[in-house]
Amino acid sequence: MEEQGLQRIPESVAIILDGNGRWAERHGVPKSLGHAEGCKTLEQIVYDAADIGIKVLTVYGFSTENWKRDQLEVGALMTLFRYYVKRLYKVAMEKNVRVRIIGDKSRFAEDLVEDMEKIEEATKDNDRMTFVAALNYGARDEIARAVRGISMDVASGRLSVSDISESLISERLDTAGLPDPDLLIRTSGEMRLSNYLLWQLAYTEIYVTDTLWPDFHKEELLRAVEEYGKRDRRFGGRKK
């Protein structure tokens, strides 16, 4: 499938990266290797998304609920994050990609937070595509943090209740300044949002594939974008 045949490229794409553990089970290897393969796939998809003209790519890398997993698996993930944050810098500079990391960074080790902040600062002027990694992210946590901030501003008199609007809430979310996703891709065939971008996905087109994330390559991305191009987006309205 070629990019030239695509009818419409979504400006903003969100992906739920699912299936690393099942991929590992199918291949008879530890889950840590499944996550490592998933990171390799993600690195390539950043290249591919930039090449086909996607402007914002947001991926769900680690949720607020993922801390409940086996501590060996969580530890292996933290090691991978340290390695791939550095790899991501190389990709971002090669492809002129800006990197943003959303979620609550406070639970990560200090050295990992420093690496995250360094890559965000180093790539802030890159403008070909914005790559957003959601790490220790949960949509309910994000909305709760936004509500607390707005409530504090109302209590202090910086805002009045009448100032609270959809646009104000959007400005207080982790994704402030970014367009809502046009297309959500979920791998591994699961049919749920998993506490991901609940506010932002209000009118997003959803594409689910049975492909496990480590096996998700450019052809799969193009297939999802092609399907998006066939959708009739009305945002709650009706064509006359």
JODAWO-V271566 format. One record per backbone hydrogen bond with DSSP energy under -1.0 kcal/mol. NH is the residue of the N-H (numbers start at 1). CO is the residue of the C=O. E is the energy in kcal/mol with one decimal. If there is no record, write none. Layout:
nh & co & e
NH & CO & E
NH & CO & E
This chain:
nh & co & e
5 & 2 & -1.1
6 & 3 & -1.9
13 & 56 & -3.0
14 & 183 & -2.9
15 & 58 & -2.8
16 & 185 & -2.8
18 & 16 & -1.1
23 & 19 & -2.5
24 & 20 & -2.1
25 & 21 & -2.2
26 & 22 & -2.5
27 & 23 & -1.6
29 & 24 & -2.5
33 & 30 & -1.0
34 & 30 & -1.3
35 & 31 & -2.4
36 & 32 & -1.9
37 & 33 & -2.4
38 & 34 & -2.1
39 & 35 & -2.1
40 & 36 & -1.8
41 & 37 & -2.3
42 & 38 & -2.3
43 & 39 & -2.3
44 & 40 & -1.8
45 & 41 & -2.4
46 & 42 & -2.1
47 & 43 & -1.3
48 & 44 & -2.7
49 & 45 & -3.1
50 & 46 & -1.9
51 & 47 & -2.1
52 & 48 & -1.9
54 & 49 & -2.0
55 & 11 & -1.6
56 & 11 & -2.0
57 & 130 & -2.7
58 & 13 & -2.7
59 & 132 & -2.8
60 & 15 & -2.2
61 & 59 & -1.0
61 & 134 & -1.6
62 & 134 & -1.9
64 & 137 & -1.4
68 & 65 & -2.0
69 & 66 & -1.7
74 & 70 & -2.2
75 & 71 & -2.6
76 & 72 & -2.1
77 & 73 & -2.1
78 & 74 & -2.2
79 & 75 & -1.9
80 & 76 & -2.1
81 & 77 & -2.7
82 & 78 & -2.0
83 & 79 & -1.8
84 & 80 & -3.3
85 & 81 & -2.2
87 & 83 & -1.6
88 & 84 & -2.7
89 & 85 & -1.2
90 & 86 & -1.1
91 & 87 & -1.9
92 & 88 & -3.1
93 & 89 & -2.3
94 & 90 & -2.1
95 & 91 & -2.2
97 & 92 & -2.8
98 & 129 & -2.8
100 & 131 & -2.7
102 & 133 & -2.2
104 & 136 & -2.2
108 & 105 & -1.9
113 & 109 & -2.2
114 & 110 & -2.3
115 & 111 & -1.8
116 & 112 & -2.3
117 & 113 & -2.6
118 & 114 & -2.2
119 & 115 & -2.1
120 & 116 & -1.9
121 & 117 & -2.2
122 & 118 & -2.8
123 & 119 & -1.5
126 & 123 & -1.9
128 & 96 & -2.6
130 & 55 & -2.9
131 & 98 & -3.6
132 & 57 & -3.4
133 & 100 & -2.6
134 & 59 & -3.0
135 & 102 & -2.5
137 & 62 & -2.0
139 & 195 & -2.7
142 & 138 & -2.7
143 & 139 & -2.6
144 & 140 & -2.5
145 & 141 & -2.5
146 & 142 & -2.1
147 & 143 & -2.7
148 & 144 & -2.4
149 & 145 & -2.0
150 & 146 & -2.3
151 & 147 & -2.8
152 & 148 & -2.2
153 & 149 & -1.7
154 & 150 & -2.3
155 & 151 & -2.6
156 & 152 & -1.8
158 & 153 & -1.6
159 & 153 & -1.7
163 & 160 & -1.8
164 & 161 & -1.5
169 & 165 & -2.3
170 & 166 & -2.5
171 & 167 & -1.9
172 & 169 & -1.0
173 & 170 & -1.0
176 & 173 & -1.7
178 & 175 & -2.3
182 & 12 & -2.6
183 & 12 & -1.6
184 & 205 & -3.1
185 & 14 & -2.9
186 & 207 & -2.4
187 & 16 & -1.7
188 & 211 & -2.5
189 & 209 & -2.3
201 & 197 & -2.1
202 & 199 & -1.0
204 & 201 & -1.3
205 & 182 & -2.4
207 & 184 & -3.1
209 & 186 & -2.4
213 & 18 & -1.9
215 & 212 & -2.0
216 & 213 & -2.2
221 & 217 & -1.9
222 & 218 & -2.9
223 & 219 & -2.0
224 & 220 & -2.1
225 & 221 & -2.3
226 & 222 & -2.6
227 & 223 & -2.2
228 & 224 & -2.2
229 & 225 & -1.9
230 & 227 & -1.2
231 & 228 & -1.6
237 & 234 & -2.3
